[in-house]
Amino acid sequence: MPIIDRFMRLVGNDYFILTGMALVVFTLWFSGRDPEHRERNQRAVWCALIGVGFACAVVAICNAFYDRPRPFDRYEVELLFYRPTDPSFPSNTAATAFAFASGIWLGNRTVGWLLLLPAFLASFARVFIGVHYPFDILGGALAGISASLGALLVLRIFEPFPTWVLKTMRKLYLA
């Protein structure tokens, strides 16, 4: 069906869902019922952003050592998207989306659950449009979730520093 194909092309796009998630994360930075809730949200945003950085690093390392061809390189598929040139495993889109969602989930369960829906949708769409295998998505999701857990650990290890940065940003009206 052309309408489903168009919808999947939209949500499977490299930027559409991830840009929406980034806007949610940006909004979360400035939101909260009270100062404690806002600080919890800001710590969740830190975790998500560091997690995205770690996830992209994991994908880059995997791509340097393992060059898995994409489905359209091996099979006759009706590709609904442009032909990416980077390796298929792990999915960078899934890694980034799940790093955003799980990083936020670690600090704000409600928004984290809401971000998991577009992460799953974008990941499914990447398989549907023919640019990833299901295990590419699974590998990317695991990389993103692991990266956010790693980011939480790093933030806890360097604990005085994140608190100091948040206080400084509040003084400068940036938080």
C-alpha positions in Angstrom: 0.0 0.0 0.0 1.5 3.3 -1.0 0.2 5.1 2.1 1.9 2.6 4.4 5.1 2.8 2.3 5.2 6.6 2.6 4.6 6.4 6.4 7.4 3.9 6.8 9.7 6.0 4.7 8.9 9.0 6.9 9.4 7.2 10.3 12.4 5.2 9.0 14.1 8.3 7.9 17.5 8.9 9.6 16.3 12.2 11.0 12.5 12.4 11.5 12.1 10.4 14.7 15.5 11.3 16.1 14.9 15.0 15.6 11.5 14.6 17.4 13.2 12.8 20.2 15.8 15.5 20.5 13.1 18.1 20.8 11.4 16.1 23.6 14.7 15.9 25.4 15.3 19.7 24.9 11.8 20.4 26.3 12.4 18.0 29.2 15.6 20.0 30.2 13.5 23.0 31.0 10.4 21.3 32.5 9.5 20.1 35.9 6.8 20.7 38.6 9.4 22.0 41.1 13.2 22.4 41.2 13.7 18.8 42.4 11.7 17.4 39.5 13.4 19.7 37.0 16.8 18.6 38.3 15.9 14.9 37.9 14.8 15.7 34.3 18.1 17.5 33.6 20.1 14.5 35.0 18.0 12.2 32.7 18.9 14.5 29.8 22.6 14.3 30.7 22.3 10.5 30.8 20.5 10.4 27.4 23.0 12.7 25.7 26.1 10.9 27.0 24.4 7.6 26.2 23.8 8.8 22.6 27.5 9.7 22.3 28.6 6.3 23.7 26.1 4.5 21.4 27.5 6.2 18.3 31.0 5.3 19.5 30.0 1.7 19.8 28.5 1.7 16.4 31.6 3.3 14.9 33.8 0.7 16.5 31.6 -2.2 15.4 31.6 -0.8 11.8 35.4 -0.5 11.8 35.7 -4.2 12.5 32.6 -5.7 10.9 31.3 -4.7 7.5 27.9 -6.4 7.2 26.2 -5.8 3.9 22.7 -4.4 3.9 19.7 -6.4 2.8 19.4 -4.7 -0.6 23.1 -5.7 -1.3 22.3 -9.4 -0.9 18.7 -9.8 -2.0 16.3 -8.4 -4.6 14.2 -6.1 -2.4 12.0 -3.2 -3.3 14.0 -0.5 -1.5 11.8 2.3 -0.2 14.7 4.5 0.8 18.0 5.7 -0.4 21.0 3.3 -0.3 23.0 3.9 2.8 26.7 3.1 2.3 27.8 2.3 5.9 27.6 -1.2 7.3 24.3 -2.6 8.4 25.2 -4.0 11.8 24.5 -2.5 14.3 21.8 0.0 13.3 22.9 3.5 14.2 19.3 4.7 14.1 18.2 2.1 16.6 21.3 2.7 18.8 20.6 6.4 18.9 16.8 6.1 19.4 17.2 3.5 22.2 20.0 5.5 23.9 17.6 8.5 24.0 14.7 6.5 25.3 16.6 4.5 27.9 18.7 7.4 29.1 15.5 9.4 29.7 13.8 6.3 31.2 16.5 6.0 33.8 15.6 9.5 35.2 11.9 9.9 34.2 10.0 6.7 33.6 6.9 8.4 32.1 8.7 10.2 29.4 11.1 7.3 28.9 8.2 5.0 28.2 6.8 7.5 25.7 10.1 7.7 23.9 10.3 3.9 23.6 7.3 3.9 21.2 9.0 6.0 18.5 12.3 4.1 19.0 10.5 0.8 18.3 8.6 2.4 15.4 11.7 3.8 13.7 13.5 0.5 14.2 10.6 -1.5 12.7 10.4 1.0 9.8 14.2 0.5 9.1 13.5 -3.2 8.5 10.3 -2.5 6.5 12.0 -0.1 4.1 14.8 -2.6 3.4 17.9 -1.0 4.9 18.4 -3.3 8.0 18.0 -6.9 9.1 16.1 -7.5 12.4 19.3 -8.4 14.1 20.9 -5.1 13.1 18.1 -3.4 15.0 18.5 -5.7 18.0 22.2 -5.0 18.0 21.6 -1.3 17.8 19.0 -1.4 20.5 21.3 -3.3 22.9 24.1 -0.9 22.1 21.9 2.1 22.9 20.5 0.7 26.1 24.0 -0.4 27.2 25.4 3.0 26.4 22.8 4.7 28.5 23.5 2.4 31.4 27.2 3.2 30.9 26.4 6.9 30.9 24.5 6.6 34.2 27.5 4.8 35.7 29.9 7.5 34.5 27.6 10.2 35.9 27.6 8.5 39.3 31.3 8.0 39.3 32.0 11.6 38.6 29.1 12.8 40.8 30.4 16.0 42.2 31.1 17.3 38.7 27.5 16.9 37.3 26.0 18.6 40.3 28.5 21.5 40.0 27.8 21.9 36.3 24.0 22.0 36.9 24.4 24.6 39.6 26.6 26.7 37.4 24.2 26.4 34.5 21.3 27.5 36.7 23.3 30.6 37.7 23.7 31.4 34.1 20.0 30.8 33.4 20.8 27.8 31.2 19.0 25.2 33.3 
